[in-house]
Amino acid sequence: MPKIKTNKAAAKRFKKTARGKWKRRKSNASHILTKKTTGRKRSLRRSTLVSKADSKRVARMLPYA
């Protein structure tokens, strides 16, 4: 049985937590920041978890993570 290839794009974007959930960065934090409020930009800096619906998809893309 051949080895499964890791999706390299996903490997750069997601990390597994100690409890087995997937961590991701928030979107909309890279440019056009002038119209966004300070509080909104501050919350975008923090990472969040991948939703339960999408975590199965991420796990399939990263079989050895």
mmCIF file of the N, C-alpha and C atoms, coordinates in Angstrom:
data_MODEL
# 
_entry.id   MODEL 
# 
loop_
_atom_site.group_PDB 
_atom_site.id 
_atom_site.type_symbol 
_atom_site.label_atom_id 
_atom_site.label_alt_id 
_atom_site.label_comp_id 
_atom_site.label_asym_id 
_atom_site.label_entity_id 
_atom_site.label_seq_id 
_atom_site.pdbx_PDB_ins_code 
_atom_site.Cartn_x 
_atom_site.Cartn_y 
_atom_site.Cartn_z 
_atom_site.occupancy 
_atom_site.B_iso_or_equiv 
_atom_site.pdbx_formal_charge 
_atom_site.auth_seq_id 
_atom_site.auth_comp_id 
_atom_site.auth_asym_id 
_atom_site.auth_atom_id 
_atom_site.pdbx_PDB_model_num 
ATOM 1   N N  . MET A 1 1  ? 0.844   -1.199 0.000  1.00 0.00 ? 1  MET A N  1 
ATOM 2   C CA . MET A 1 1  ? 0.000   0.000  0.000  1.00 0.00 ? 1  MET A CA 1 
ATOM 3   C C  . MET A 1 1  ? 0.880   1.249  0.000  1.00 0.00 ? 1  MET A C  1 
ATOM 4   N N  . PRO A 1 2  ? 0.711   2.128  -0.996 1.00 0.00 ? 2  PRO A N  1 
ATOM 5   C CA . PRO A 1 2  ? 1.545   3.326  -1.046 1.00 0.00 ? 2  PRO A CA 1 
ATOM 6   C C  . PRO A 1 2  ? 1.183   4.336  0.044  1.00 0.00 ? 2  PRO A C  1 
ATOM 7   N N  . LYS A 1 3  ? 2.153   5.177  0.340  1.00 0.00 ? 3  LYS A N  1 
ATOM 8   C CA . LYS A 1 3  ? 1.930   6.223  1.341  1.00 0.00 ? 3  LYS A CA 1 
ATOM 9   C C  . LYS A 1 3  ? 1.008   7.299  0.773  1.00 0.00 ? 3  LYS A C  1 
ATOM 10  N N  . ILE A 1 4  ? 0.285   7.983  1.663  1.00 0.00 ? 4  ILE A N  1 
ATOM 11  C CA . ILE A 1 4  ? -0.610  9.062  1.250  1.00 0.00 ? 4  ILE A CA 1 
ATOM 12  C C  . ILE A 1 4  ? 0.188   10.361 1.218  1.00 0.00 ? 4  ILE A C  1 
ATOM 13  N N  . LYS A 1 5  ? -0.018  11.164 0.185  1.00 0.00 ? 5  LYS A N  1 
ATOM 14  C CA . LYS A 1 5  ? 0.677   12.446 0.092  1.00 0.00 ? 5  LYS A CA 1 
ATOM 15  C C  . LYS A 1 5  ? -0.017  13.492 0.961  1.00 0.00 ? 5  LYS A C  1 
ATOM 16  N N  . THR A 1 6  ? 0.793   14.295 1.633  1.00 0.00 ? 6  THR A N  1 
ATOM 17  C CA . THR A 1 6  ? 0.289   15.412 2.423  1.00 0.00 ? 6  THR A CA 1 
ATOM 18  C C  . THR A 1 6  ? 0.000   16.580 1.502  1.00 0.00 ? 6  THR A C  1 
ATOM 19  N N  . ASN A 1 7  ? -1.120  17.253 1.703  1.00 0.00 ? 7  ASN A N  1 
ATOM 20  C CA . ASN A 1 7  ? -1.429  18.463 0.956  1.00 0.00 ? 7  ASN A CA 1 
ATOM 21  C C  . ASN A 1 7  ? -0.587  19.588 1.554  1.00 0.00 ? 7  ASN A C  1 
ATOM 22  N N  . LYS A 1 8  ? 0.429   20.054 0.806  1.00 0.00 ? 8  LYS A N  1 
ATOM 23  C CA . LYS A 1 8  ? 1.389   21.031 1.322  1.00 0.00 ? 8  LYS A CA 1 
ATOM 24  C C  . LYS A 1 8  ? 0.759   22.392 1.605  1.00 0.00 ? 8  LYS A C  1 
ATOM 25  N N  . ALA A 1 9  ? -0.231  22.786 0.840  1.00 0.00 ? 9  ALA A N  1 
ATOM 26  C CA . ALA A 1 9  ? -0.919  24.059 1.082  1.00 0.00 ? 9  ALA A CA 1 
ATOM 27  C C  . ALA A 1 9  ? -1.636  24.020 2.431  1.00 0.00 ? 9  ALA A C  1 
ATOM 28  N N  . ALA A 1 10 ? -2.263  22.886 2.733  1.00 0.00 ? 10 ALA A N  1 
ATOM 29  C CA . ALA A 1 10 ? -2.964  22.721 4.008  1.00 0.00 ? 10 ALA A CA 1 
ATOM 30  C C  . ALA A 1 10 ? -1.972  22.620 5.167  1.00 0.00 ? 10 ALA A C  1 
ATOM 31  N N  . ALA A 1 11 ? -0.826  21.983 4.926  1.00 0.00 ? 11 ALA A N  1 
ATOM 32  C CA . ALA A 1 11 ? 0.186   21.813 5.968  1.00 0.00 ? 11 ALA A CA 1 
ATOM 33  C C  . ALA A 1 11 ? 0.720   23.156 6.463  1.00 0.00 ? 11 ALA A C  1 
ATOM 34  N N  . LYS A 1 12 ? 0.762   24.150 5.566  1.00 0.00 ? 12 LYS A N  1 
ATOM 35  C CA . LYS A 1 12 ? 1.241   25.488 5.930  1.00 0.00 ? 12 LYS A CA 1 
ATOM 36  C C  . LYS A 1 12 ? 0.178   26.291 6.668  1.00 0.00 ? 12 LYS A C  1 
ATOM 37  N N  . ARG A 1 13 ? -1.080  25.911 6.538  1.00 0.00 ? 13 ARG A N  1 
ATOM 38  C CA . ARG A 1 13 ? -2.179  26.686 7.108  1.00 0.00 ? 13 ARG A CA 1 
ATOM 39  C C  . ARG A 1 13 ? -2.757  26.140 8.406  1.00 0.00 ? 13 ARG A C  1 
ATOM 40  N N  . PHE A 1 14 ? -2.638  24.843 8.632  1.00 0.00 ? 14 PHE A N  1 
ATOM 41  C CA . PHE A 1 14 ? -3.270  24.224 9.798  1.00 0.00 ? 14 PHE A CA 1 
ATOM 42  C C  . PHE A 1 14 ? -2.268  23.521 10.697 1.00 0.00 ? 14 PHE A C  1 
ATOM 43  N N  . LYS A 1 15 ? -2.527  23.587 12.003 1.00 0.00 ? 15 LYS A N  1 
ATOM 44  C CA . LYS A 1 15 ? -1.705  22.871 12.985 1.00 0.00 ? 15 LYS A CA 1 
ATOM 45  C C  . LYS A 1 15 ? -2.654  22.108 13.898 1.00 0.00 ? 15 LYS A C  1 
ATOM 46  N N  . LYS A 1 16 ? -2.205  20.956 14.353 1.00 0.00 ? 16 LYS A N  1 
ATOM 47  C CA . LYS A 1 16 ? -3.033  20.149 15.248 1.00 0.00 ? 16 LYS A CA 1 
ATOM 48  C C  . LYS A 1 16 ? -2.783  20.567 16.695 1.00 0.00 ? 16 LYS A C  1 
ATOM 49  N N  . THR A 1 17 ? -3.849  20.686 17.487 1.00 0.00 ? 17 THR A N  1 
ATOM 50  C CA . THR A 1 17 ? -3.711  21.032 18.899 1.00 0.00 ? 17 THR A CA 1 
ATOM 51  C C  . THR A 1 17 ? -3.452  19.770 19.713 1.00 0.00 ? 17 THR A C  1 
ATOM 52  N N  . ALA A 1 18 ? -3.147  19.938 20.982 1.00 0.00 ? 18 ALA A N  1 
ATOM 53  C CA . ALA A 1 18 ? -2.860  18.806 21.859 1.00 0.00 ? 18 ALA A CA 1 
ATOM 54  C C  . ALA A 1 18 ? -4.071  17.891 22.018 1.00 0.00 ? 18 ALA A C  1 
ATOM 55  N N  . ARG A 1 19 ? -5.268  18.443 21.904 1.00 0.00 ? 19 ARG A N  1 
ATOM 56  C CA . ARG A 1 19 ? -6.490  17.647 22.048 1.00 0.00 ? 19 ARG A CA 1 
ATOM 57  C C  . ARG A 1 19 ? -7.006  17.088 20.734 1.00 0.00 ? 19 ARG A C  1 
ATOM 58  N N  . GLY A 1 20 ? -6.229  17.288 19.658 1.00 0.00 ? 20 GLY A N  1 
ATOM 59  C CA . GLY A 1 20 ? -6.592  16.695 18.377 1.00 0.00 ? 20 GLY A CA 1 
ATOM 60  C C  . GLY A 1 20 ? -7.461  17.553 17.487 1.00 0.00 ? 20 GLY A C  1 
ATOM 61  N N  . LYS A 1 21 ? -7.708  18.805 17.877 1.00 0.00 ? 21 LYS A N  1 
ATOM 62  C CA . LYS A 1 21 ? -8.492  19.708 17.028 1.00 0.00 ? 21 LYS A CA 1 
ATOM 63  C C  . LYS A 1 21 ? -7.543  20.446 16.095 1.00 0.00 ? 21 LYS A C  1 
ATOM 64  N N  . TRP A 1 22 ? -8.081  21.148 15.111 1.00 0.00 ? 22 TRP A N  1 
ATOM 65  C CA . TRP A 1 22 ? -7.264  21.859 14.123 1.00 0.00 ? 22 TRP A CA 1 
ATOM 66  C C  . TRP A 1 22 ? -7.322  23.353 14.361 1.00 0.00 ? 22 TRP A C  1 
ATOM 67  N N  . LYS A 1 23 ? -6.155  23.985 14.356 1.00 0.00 ? 23 LYS A N  1 
ATOM 68  C CA . LYS A 1 23 ? -6.027  25.418 14.579 1.00 0.00 ? 23 LYS A CA 1 
ATOM 69  C C  . LYS A 1 23 ? -5.785  26.100 13.249 1.00 0.00 ? 23 LYS A C  1 
ATOM 70  N N  . ARG A 1 24 ? -6.377  27.289 13.065 1.00 0.00 ? 24 ARG A N  1 
ATOM 71  C CA . ARG A 1 24 ? -6.205  28.032 11.820 1.00 0.00 ? 24 ARG A CA 1 
ATOM 72  C C  . ARG A 1 24 ? -6.136  29.526 12.114 1.00 0.00 ? 24 ARG A C  1 
ATOM 73  N N  . ARG A 1 25 ? -5.621  30.278 11.120 1.00 0.00 ? 25 ARG A N  1 
ATOM 74  C CA . ARG A 1 25 ? -5.594  31.733 11.226 1.00 0.00 ? 25 ARG A CA 1 
ATOM 75  C C  . ARG A 1 25 ? -6.908  32.287 10.696 1.00 0.00 ? 25 ARG A C  1 
ATOM 76  N N  . LYS A 1 26 ? -7.276  33.472 11.139 1.00 0.00 ? 26 LYS A N  1 
ATOM 77  C CA . LYS A 1 26 ? -8.489  34.111 10.637 1.00 0.00 ? 26 LYS A CA 1 
ATOM 78  C C  . LYS A 1 26 ? -8.193  34.833 9.327  1.00 0.00 ? 26 LYS A C  1 
ATOM 79  N N  . SER A 1 27 ? -9.200  34.930 8.490  1.00 0.00 ? 27 SER A N  1 
ATOM 80  C CA . SER A 1 27 ? -9.049  35.632 7.210  1.00 0.00 ? 27 SER A CA 1 
ATOM 81  C C  . SER A 1 27 ? -9.295  37.127 7.385  1.00 0.00 ? 27 SER A C  1 
ATOM 82  N N  . ASN A 1 28 ? -9.079  37.892 6.320  1.00 0.00 ? 28 ASN A N  1 
ATOM 83  C CA . ASN A 1 28 ? -9.292  39.347 6.263  1.00 0.00 ? 28 ASN A CA 1 
ATOM 84  C C  . ASN A 1 28 ? -8.349  40.153 7.145  1.00 0.00 ? 28 ASN A C  1 
ATOM 85  N N  . ALA A 1 29 ? -7.145  39.659 7.397  1.00 0.00 ? 29 ALA A N  1 
ATOM 86  C CA . ALA A 1 29 ? -6.208  40.370 8.268  1.00 0.00 ? 29 ALA A CA 1 
ATOM 87  C C  . ALA A 1 29 ? -4.970  40.875 7.536  1.00 0.00 ? 29 ALA A C  1 
ATOM 88  N N  . SER A 1 30 ? -4.914  40.735 6.215  1.00 0.00 ? 30 SER A N  1 
ATOM 89  C CA . SER A 1 30 ? -3.678  41.055 5.515  1.00 0.00 ? 30 SER A CA 1 
ATOM 90  C C  . SER A 1 30 ? -3.656  42.438 4.861  1.00 0.00 ? 30 SER A C  1 
ATOM 91  N N  . HIS A 1 31 ? -4.746  42.879 4.268  1.00 0.00 ? 31 HIS A N  1 
ATOM 92  C CA . HIS A 1 31 ? -4.755  44.209 3.629  1.00 0.00 ? 31 HIS A CA 1 
ATOM 93  C C  . HIS A 1 31 ? -6.147  44.824 3.709  1.00 0.00 ? 31 HIS A C  1 
ATOM 94  N N  . ILE A 1 32 ? -6.264  46.079 3.243  1.00 0.00 ? 32 ILE A N  1 
ATOM 95  C CA . ILE A 1 32 ? -7.480  46.911 3.383  1.00 0.00 ? 32 ILE A CA 1 
ATOM 96  C C  . ILE A 1 32 ? -7.854  46.991 4.874  1.00 0.00 ? 32 ILE A C  1 
ATOM 97  N N  . LEU A 1 33 ? -6.889  47.389 5.679  1.00 0.00 ? 33 LEU A N  1 
ATOM 98  C CA . LEU A 1 33 ? -7.086  47.421 7.128  1.00 0.00 ? 33 LEU A CA 1 
ATOM 99  C C  . LEU A 1 33 ? -7.567  48.777 7.639  1.00 0.00 ? 33 LEU A C  1 
ATOM 100 N N  . THR A 1 34 ? -7.560  49.798 6.800  1.00 0.00 ? 34 THR A N  1 
ATOM 101 C CA . THR A 1 34 ? -7.925  51.147 7.263  1.00 0.00 ? 34 THR A CA 1 
ATOM 102 C C  . THR A 1 34 ? -9.397  51.255 7.636  1.00 0.00 ? 34 THR A C  1 
ATOM 103 N N  . LYS A 1 35 ? -10.255 50.558 6.914  1.00 0.00 ? 35 LYS A N  1 
ATOM 104 C CA . LYS A 1 35 ? -11.690 50.641 7.206  1.00 0.00 ? 35 LYS A CA 1 
ATOM 105 C C  . LYS A 1 35 ? -12.128 49.717 8.341  1.00 0.00 ? 35 LYS A C  1 
ATOM 106 N N  . LYS A 1 36 ? -11.254 48.833 8.775  1.00 0.00 ? 36 LYS A N  1 
ATOM 107 C CA . LYS A 1 36 ? -11.591 47.912 9.864  1.00 0.00 ? 36 LYS A CA 1 
ATOM 108 C C  . LYS A 1 36 ? -11.283 48.545 11.220 1.00 0.00 ? 36 LYS A C  1 
ATOM 109 N N  . THR A 1 37 ? -12.140 48.299 12.180 1.00 0.00 ? 37 THR A N  1 
ATOM 110 C CA . THR A 1 37 ? -11.955 48.888 13.510 1.00 0.00 ? 37 THR A CA 1 
ATOM 111 C C  . THR A 1 37 ? -10.783 48.224 14.226 1.00 0.00 ? 37 THR A C  1 
ATOM 112 N N  . THR A 1 38 ? -10.253 48.932 15.221 1.00 0.00 ? 38 THR A N  1 
ATOM 113 C CA . THR A 1 38 ? -9.103  48.429 15.975 1.00 0.00 ? 38 THR A CA 1 
ATOM 114 C C  . THR A 1 38 ? -9.430  47.120 16.673 1.00 0.00 ? 38 THR A C  1 
ATOM 115 N N  . GLY A 1 39 ? -10.607 47.033 17.252 1.00 0.00 ? 39 GLY A N  1 
ATOM 116 C CA . GLY A 1 39 ? -11.026 45.813 17.947 1.00 0.00 ? 39 GLY A CA 1 
ATOM 117 C C  . GLY A 1 39 ? -11.159 44.629 17.018 1.00 0.00 ? 39 GLY A C  1 
ATOM 118 N N  . ARG A 1 40 ? -11.663 44.910 15.822 1.00 0.00 ? 40 ARG A N  1 
ATOM 119 C CA . ARG A 1 40 ? -11.806 43.848 14.820 1.00 0.00 ? 40 ARG A CA 1 
ATOM 120 C C  . ARG A 1 40 ? -10.443 43.337 14.369 1.00 0.00 ? 40 ARG A C  1 
ATOM 121 N N  . LYS A 1 41 ? -9.511  44.257 14.142 1.00 0.00 ? 41 LYS A N  1 
ATOM 122 C CA . LYS A 1 41 ? -8.159  43.874 13.727 1.00 0.00 ? 41 LYS A CA 1 
ATOM 123 C C  . LYS A 1 41 ? -7.443  43.100 14.820 1.00 0.00 ? 41 LYS A C  1 
ATOM 124 N N  . ARG A 1 42 ? -7.684  43.470 16.056 1.00 0.00 ? 42 ARG A N  1 
ATOM 125 C CA . ARG A 1 42 ? -7.077  42.775 17.193 1.00 0.00 ? 42 ARG A CA 1 
ATOM 126 C C  . ARG A 1 42 ? -7.593  41.339 17.287 1.00 0.00 ? 42 ARG A C  1 
ATOM 127 N N  . SER A 1 43 ? -8.886  41.154 17.059 1.00 0.00 ? 43 SER A N  1 
ATOM 128 C CA . SER A 1 43 ? -9.460  39.800 17.122 1.00 0.00 ? 43 SER A CA 1 
ATOM 129 C C  . SER A 1 43 ? -9.018  38.945 15.939 1.00 0.00 ? 43 SER A C  1 
ATOM 130 N N  . LEU A 1 44 ? -8.695  39.586 14.819 1.00 0.00 ? 44 LEU A N  1 
ATOM 131 C CA . LEU A 1 44 ? -8.219  38.848 13.647 1.00 0.00 ? 44 LEU A CA 1 
ATOM 132 C C  . LEU A 1 44 ? -6.806  38.307 13.840 1.00 0.00 ? 44 LEU A C  1 
ATOM 133 N N  . ARG A 1 45 ? -6.048  38.905 14.763 1.00 0.00 ? 45 ARG A N  1 
ATOM 134 C CA . ARG A 1 45 ? -4.690  38.428 15.050 1.00 0.00 ? 45 ARG A CA 1 
ATOM 135 C C  . ARG A 1 45 ? -4.704  37.062 15.732 1.00 0.00 ? 45 ARG A C  1 
ATOM 136 N N  . ARG A 1 46 ? -5.744  36.816 16.513 1.00 0.00 ? 46 ARG A N  1 
ATOM 137 C CA . ARG A 1 46 ? -5.829  35.564 17.267 1.00 0.00 ? 46 ARG A CA 1 
ATOM 138 C C  . ARG A 1 46 ? -6.193  34.406 16.338 1.00 0.00 ? 46 ARG A C  1 
ATOM 139 N N  . SER A 1 47 ? -5.675  33.238 16.639 1.00 0.00 ? 47 SER A N  1 
ATOM 140 C CA . SER A 1 47 ? -6.041  32.052 15.862 1.00 0.00 ? 47 SER A CA 1 
ATOM 141 C C  . SER A 1 47 ? -7.319  31.457 16.436 1.00 0.00 ? 47 SER A C  1 
ATOM 142 N N  . THR A 1 48 ? -7.954  30.627 15.644 1.00 0.00 ? 48 THR A N  1 
ATOM 143 C CA . THR A 1 48 ? -9.199  29.984 16.061 1.00 0.00 ? 48 THR A CA 1 
ATOM 144 C C  . THR A 1 48 ? -9.188  28.536 15.610 1.00 0.00 ? 48 THR A C  1 
ATOM 145 N N  . LEU A 1 49 ? -10.213 27.798 15.963 1.00 0.00 ? 49 LEU A N  1 
ATOM 146 C CA . LEU A 1 49 ? -10.302 26.389 15.594 1.00 0.00 ? 49 LEU A CA 1 
ATOM 147 C C  . LEU A 1 49 ? -11.107 26.220 14.309 1.00 0.00 ? 49 LEU A C  1 
ATOM 148 N N  . VAL A 1 50 ? -10.788 25.192 13.574 1.00 0.00 ? 50 VAL A N  1 
ATOM 149 C CA . VAL A 1 50 ? -11.539 24.833 12.371 1.00 0.00 ? 50 VAL A CA 1 
ATOM 150 C C  . VAL A 1 50 ? -12.880 24.280 12.829 1.00 0.00 ? 50 VAL A C  1 
ATOM 151 N N  . SER A 1 51 ? -13.947 24.598 12.108 1.00 0.00 ? 51 SER A N  1 
ATOM 152 C CA . SER A 1 51 ? -15.271 24.126 12.477 1.00 0.00 ? 51 SER A CA 1 
ATOM 153 C C  . SER A 1 51 ? -15.335 22.598 12.420 1.00 0.00 ? 51 SER A C  1 
ATOM 154 N N  . LYS A 1 52 ? -16.269 22.042 13.161 1.00 0.00 ? 52 LYS A N  1 
ATOM 155 C CA . LYS A 1 52 ? -16.425 20.591 13.242 1.00 0.00 ? 52 LYS A CA 1 
ATOM 156 C C  . LYS A 1 52 ? -16.733 19.988 11.867 1.00 0.00 ? 52 LYS A C  1 
ATOM 157 N N  . ALA A 1 53 ? -17.487 20.723 11.058 1.00 0.00 ? 53 ALA A N  1 
ATOM 158 C CA . ALA A 1 53 ? -17.866 20.266 9.720  1.00 0.00 ? 53 ALA A CA 1 
ATOM 159 C C  . ALA A 1 53 ? -16.657 20.145 8.796  1.00 0.00 ? 53 ALA A C  1 
ATOM 160 N N  . ASP A 1 54 ? -15.681 21.042 8.948  1.00 0.00 ? 54 ASP A N  1 
ATOM 161 C CA . ASP A 1 54 ? -14.517 21.054 8.062  1.00 0.00 ? 54 ASP A CA 1 
ATOM 162 C C  . ASP A 1 54 ? -13.317 20.285 8.599  1.00 0.00 ? 54 ASP A C  1 
ATOM 163 N N  . SER A 1 55 ? -13.313 19.945 9.881  1.00 0.00 ? 55 SER A N  1 
ATOM 164 C CA . SER A 1 55 ? -12.147 19.292 10.490 1.00 0.00 ? 55 SER A CA 1 
ATOM 165 C C  . SER A 1 55 ? -11.851 17.924 9.875  1.00 0.00 ? 55 SER A C  1 
ATOM 166 N N  . LYS A 1 56 ? -12.885 17.215 9.443  1.00 0.00 ? 56 LYS A N  1 
ATOM 167 C CA . LYS A 1 56 ? -12.708 15.912 8.801  1.00 0.00 ? 56 LYS A CA 1 
ATOM 168 C C  . LYS A 1 56 ? -11.974 16.073 7.472  1.00 0.00 ? 56 LYS A C  1 
ATOM 169 N N  . ARG A 1 57 ? -12.307 17.152 6.746  1.00 0.00 ? 57 ARG A N  1 
ATOM 170 C CA . ARG A 1 57 ? -11.674 17.470 5.469  1.00 0.00 ? 57 ARG A CA 1 
ATOM 171 C C  . ARG A 1 57 ? -10.198 17.797 5.664  1.00 0.00 ? 57 ARG A C  1 
ATOM 172 N N  . VAL A 1 58 ? -9.896  18.580 6.698  1.00 0.00 ? 58 VAL A N  1 
ATOM 173 C CA . VAL A 1 58 ? -8.510  18.974 6.991  1.00 0.00 ? 58 VAL A CA 1 
ATOM 174 C C  . VAL A 1 58 ? -7.705  17.743 7.382  1.00 0.00 ? 58 VAL A C  1 
ATOM 175 N N  . ALA A 1 59 ? -8.282  16.872 8.186  1.00 0.00 ? 59 ALA A N  1 
ATOM 176 C CA . ALA A 1 59 ? -7.605  15.666 8.630  1.00 0.00 ? 59 ALA A CA 1 
ATOM 177 C C  . ALA A 1 59 ? -7.257  14.748 7.461  1.00 0.00 ? 59 ALA A C  1 
ATOM 178 N N  . ARG A 1 60 ? -8.102  14.726 6.450  1.00 0.00 ? 60 ARG A N  1 
ATOM 179 C CA . ARG A 1 60 ? -7.844  13.915 5.260  1.00 0.00 ? 60 ARG A CA 1 
ATOM 180 C C  . ARG A 1 60 ? -6.664  14.483 4.449  1.00 0.00 ? 60 ARG A C  1 
ATOM 181 N N  . MET A 1 61 ? -6.545  15.819 4.463  1.00 0.00 ? 61 MET A N  1 
ATOM 182 C CA . MET A 1 61 ? -5.455  16.455 3.722  1.00 0.00 ? 61 MET A CA 1 
ATOM 183 C C  . MET A 1 61 ? -4.110  16.314 4.441  1.00 0.00 ? 61 MET A C  1 
ATOM 184 N N  . LEU A 1 62 ? -4.161  16.123 5.770  1.00 0.00 ? 62 LEU A N  1 
ATOM 185 C CA . LEU A 1 62 ? -2.930  16.022 6.577  1.00 0.00 ? 62 LEU A CA 1 
ATOM 186 C C  . LEU A 1 62 ? -2.910  14.699 7.322  1.00 0.00 ? 62 LEU A C  1 
ATOM 187 N N  . PRO A 1 63 ? -2.626  13.597 6.623  1.00 0.00 ? 63 PRO A N  1 
ATOM 188 C CA . PRO A 1 63 ? -2.721  12.289 7.257  1.00 0.00 ? 63 PRO A CA 1 
ATOM 189 C C  . PRO A 1 63 ? -1.666  12.014 8.329  1.00 0.00 ? 63 PRO A C  1 
ATOM 190 N N  . TYR A 1 64 ? -0.516  12.713 8.270  1.00 0.00 ? 64 TYR A N  1 
ATOM 191 C CA . TYR A 1 64 ? 0.562   12.417 9.228  1.00 0.00 ? 64 TYR A CA 1 
ATOM 192 C C  . TYR A 1 64 ? 0.790   13.531 10.243 1.00 0.00 ? 64 TYR A C  1 
ATOM 193 N N  . ALA A 1 65 ? -0.128  14.471 10.328 1.00 0.00 ? 65 ALA A N  1 
ATOM 194 C CA . ALA A 1 65 ? 0.024   15.594 11.269 1.00 0.00 ? 65 ALA A CA 1 
ATOM 195 C C  . ALA A 1 65 ? -0.403  15.198 12.678 1.00 0.00 ? 65 ALA A C  1 
# 
